[in-house]
């Protein structure tokens, strides 16, 4: 499994979230072959601990090839201009995501429980 992380800086957060909802972007991603889940996250707080990012799009994929097929999908590509219109980017700044894989924790076999780590 791999996880894609797309960092977005919205010029208008409401417009970005409406675009995702109106076009059913996350629902369509979840139906795409190889996608396990997809989420849109909004930064919280005025201090922006997230840096310049206002939103993250995180999705889990069976393989990196599945994610690349999603990125190359004509439907997704057609939305790129609409997405770019609601982002705070320069025209030549690409919208880039990254893929990550899980690094096994060989030192712990027990799951994290908040009660044990106040």
C-alpha positions as CSV (number, residue, x, y, z in Angstrom):
1,X,0.0,0.0,0.0
2,X,1.1,3.6,-0.7
3,X,-0.3,6.9,0.4
4,X,-0.5,9.9,-1.8
5,X,-0.3,13.4,-0.2
6,X,-1.3,16.5,-2.1
7,X,-0.6,19.8,-0.4
8,X,-2.9,22.6,-1.4
9,X,-2.9,26.4,-0.7
10,X,-6.4,27.7,-1.4
11,X,-7.0,31.3,-2.3
12,X,-10.6,30.7,-1.1
13,X,-11.1,27.6,1.2
14,X,-14.8,27.6,0.7
15,X,-14.4,27.5,-3.1
16,X,-11.9,24.7,-2.9
17,X,-14.2,22.6,-0.7
18,X,-17.2,23.3,-2.9
19,X,-15.2,22.2,-6.0
20,X,-14.4,18.9,-4.3
21,X,-18.0,18.4,-3.2
22,X,-19.6,19.6,-6.4
23,X,-17.6,17.3,-8.6
24,X,-17.5,14.4,-6.2
25,X,-13.7,14.2,-6.5
26,X,-13.2,12.1,-3.4
27,X,-16.1,9.7,-4.2
28,X,-14.8,9.2,-7.7
29,X,-11.3,8.6,-6.4
30,X,-12.6,6.0,-4.0
31,X,-14.3,4.2,-6.9
32,X,-11.1,4.3,-9.0
33,X,-9.4,0.9,-9.3
34,X,-6.7,0.6,-6.7
35,X,-7.9,3.4,-4.4
36,X,-8.7,2.3,-0.8
37,X,-9.7,5.6,0.6
38,X,-9.4,9.4,0.0
39,X,-9.8,12.3,2.3
40,X,-9.7,16.1,2.1
41,X,-8.3,17.7,5.3
42,X,-8.6,21.4,6.2
43,X,-5.9,23.1,8.3
44,X,-7.1,24.3,11.7
45,X,-6.2,27.4,13.8
46,X,-5.1,30.8,12.9
47,X,-1.4,30.2,13.5
48,X,-1.2,27.7,10.6
49,X,1.1,25.2,12.1
50,X,0.6,23.5,8.7
51,X,2.7,26.2,7.0
52,X,1.3,27.7,3.9
53,X,-1.0,24.7,3.2
54,X,-4.7,25.2,3.8
55,X,-5.7,21.6,2.8
56,X,-4.2,18.2,2.3
57,X,-5.6,15.5,0.1
58,X,-4.6,12.1,1.3
59,X,-5.4,8.8,-0.4
60,X,-4.4,5.2,0.1
61,X,-3.6,3.1,-3.0
62,X,-2.9,-0.5,-3.6
63,X,0.2,0.4,-5.7
64,X,2.1,3.4,-7.0
65,X,1.0,2.4,-10.5
66,X,-2.7,2.8,-9.4
67,X,-2.0,6.3,-8.2
68,X,-0.2,7.2,-11.4
69,X,-3.2,5.9,-13.4
70,X,-5.5,8.2,-11.3
71,X,-3.2,11.2,-12.0
72,X,-3.3,10.4,-15.7
73,X,-7.1,9.9,-15.8
74,X,-8.6,12.3,-18.4
75,X,-11.5,13.2,-16.0
76,X,-9.1,14.3,-13.3
77,X,-6.9,16.2,-15.8
78,X,-10.0,18.1,-17.0
79,X,-10.6,19.4,-13.5
80,X,-7.0,20.7,-13.1
81,X,-7.8,24.1,-14.5
82,X,-10.8,24.5,-12.2
83,X,-8.6,23.4,-9.3
84,X,-5.8,25.8,-10.2
85,X,-8.4,28.7,-10.3
86,X,-9.2,28.3,-6.6
87,X,-5.6,27.9,-5.5
88,X,-3.1,30.5,-4.4
89,X,-0.3,29.6,-6.8
90,X,1.5,31.2,-9.6
91,X,0.5,30.1,-13.1
92,X,3.8,28.1,-13.6
93,X,3.7,26.5,-10.2
94,X,2.8,22.8,-10.6
95,X,0.3,21.1,-8.3
96,X,2.4,18.3,-7.1
97,X,1.7,15.4,-4.8
98,X,4.0,12.8,-3.3
99,X,3.8,9.1,-2.6
100,X,4.8,7.5,0.7
101,X,5.0,3.9,2.0
102,X,4.7,2.7,5.5
103,X,8.0,2.3,7.4
104,X,7.6,-0.7,9.8
105,X,8.1,-0.1,13.4
106,X,10.3,-3.0,14.5
107,X,10.5,-1.9,18.1
108,X,6.8,-2.0,19.0
109,X,4.2,-4.7,18.4
110,X,1.6,-3.0,20.5
111,X,-0.8,-0.4,19.1
112,X,-0.7,3.2,20.5
113,X,-3.2,3.9,23.1
114,X,-3.6,7.5,24.4
115,X,-4.1,6.3,27.9
116,X,-0.6,5.1,28.1
117,X,0.9,8.3,26.7
118,X,-0.6,11.4,28.3
